[in-house]
Amino acid sequence: MSLEALRVALETSRPMIEEALSAAEAERDELRARCRELDSLIARAKAALGETEANTPQVRYERTLRYFARQPRRRAV
Protein backbone atom coordinates (compact mmCIF):
# COMPACT_ATOMS: atom_id res chain seq x y z
CA MET A 1 0.00 0.00 0.00
CA SER A 2 1.45 3.33 -1.00
CA LEU A 3 1.81 6.22 1.39
CA GLU A 4 -0.93 8.15 -0.39
CA ALA A 5 -3.31 5.18 -0.30
CA LEU A 6 -2.70 4.82 3.43
CA ARG A 7 -3.30 8.54 3.98
CA VAL A 8 -6.59 8.38 2.05
CA ALA A 9 -7.72 5.28 3.97
CA LEU A 10 -7.02 6.97 7.31
CA GLU A 11 -8.76 10.21 6.35
CA THR A 12 -11.76 8.31 4.99
CA SER A 13 -12.21 6.41 8.24
CA ARG A 14 -11.55 9.47 10.44
CA PRO A 15 -15.25 10.33 10.98
CA MET A 16 -15.98 6.75 12.04
CA ILE A 17 -13.02 6.75 14.43
CA GLU A 18 -14.05 10.11 15.91
CA GLU A 19 -17.65 8.94 16.40
CA ALA A 20 -16.58 5.67 18.02
CA LEU A 21 -14.12 7.48 20.27
CA SER A 22 -16.76 9.98 21.35
CA ALA A 23 -19.22 7.19 22.14
CA ALA A 24 -16.60 5.25 24.10
CA GLU A 25 -15.65 8.34 26.14
CA ALA A 26 -19.30 9.08 26.90
CA GLU A 27 -19.86 5.49 28.05
CA ARG A 28 -16.74 5.65 30.21
CA ASP A 29 -17.94 8.87 31.83
CA GLU A 30 -21.34 7.32 32.56
CA LEU A 31 -19.69 4.26 34.11
CA ARG A 32 -17.45 6.42 36.28
CA ALA A 33 -20.45 8.40 37.49
CA ARG A 34 -22.25 5.16 38.28
CA CYS A 35 -19.17 3.89 40.14
CA ARG A 36 -19.06 7.05 42.27
CA GLU A 37 -22.76 6.67 43.03
CA LEU A 38 -22.28 3.02 44.04
CA ASP A 39 -19.29 3.88 46.24
CA SER A 40 -21.38 6.49 48.01
CA LEU A 41 -24.33 4.15 48.50
CA ILE A 42 -22.10 1.36 49.79
CA ALA A 43 -20.47 3.72 52.29
CA ARG A 44 -23.88 4.96 53.46
CA ALA A 45 -25.17 1.40 53.84
CA LYS A 46 -22.12 0.38 55.87
CA ALA A 47 -22.51 3.44 58.07
CA ALA A 48 -26.21 2.67 58.54
CA LEU A 49 -25.27 -0.84 59.69
CA GLY A 50 -22.81 0.61 62.14
CA GLU A 51 -19.76 -0.64 60.33
CA THR A 52 -17.07 1.86 61.18
CA GLU A 53 -14.95 0.47 58.36
CA ALA A 54 -16.82 2.77 55.95
CA ASN A 55 -14.82 5.77 57.10
CA THR A 56 -11.47 4.43 58.26
CA PRO A 57 -8.30 6.20 57.12
CA GLN A 58 -7.54 3.34 54.71
CA VAL A 59 -10.99 3.55 53.10
CA ARG A 60 -10.71 7.35 52.80
CA TYR A 61 -7.24 6.95 51.27
CA GLU A 62 -8.49 4.40 48.72
CA ARG A 63 -11.48 6.61 47.88
CA THR A 64 -9.13 9.55 47.33
CA LEU A 65 -6.90 7.45 45.07
CA ARG A 66 -9.92 6.39 43.00
CA TYR A 67 -11.03 10.01 42.75
CA PHE A 68 -7.67 11.24 41.49
CA ALA A 69 -7.28 8.26 39.15
CA ARG A 70 -10.46 9.41 37.37
CA GLN A 71 -9.23 12.99 36.93
CA PRO A 72 -7.59 14.00 33.65
CA ARG A 73 -3.87 14.52 33.94
CA ARG A 74 -2.75 18.13 33.89
CA ARG A 75 0.21 19.17 31.86
CA ALA A 76 3.08 21.06 33.43
CA VAL A 77 3.40 24.57 32.17
Sequence and secondary structure as in RCSB ss.txt:
>XXXX:A:sequence
MSLEALRVALETSRPMIEEALSAAEAERDELRARCRELDSLIARAKAALGETEANTPQVRYERTLRYFARQPRRR
AV
>XXXX:A:secstr
  HHHHHHHHHHHHHHHHHHHHHHHHHHHHHHHHHHHHHHHHHHHHHHTT GGGGSHHHHHHHHHHHHHTS    
  
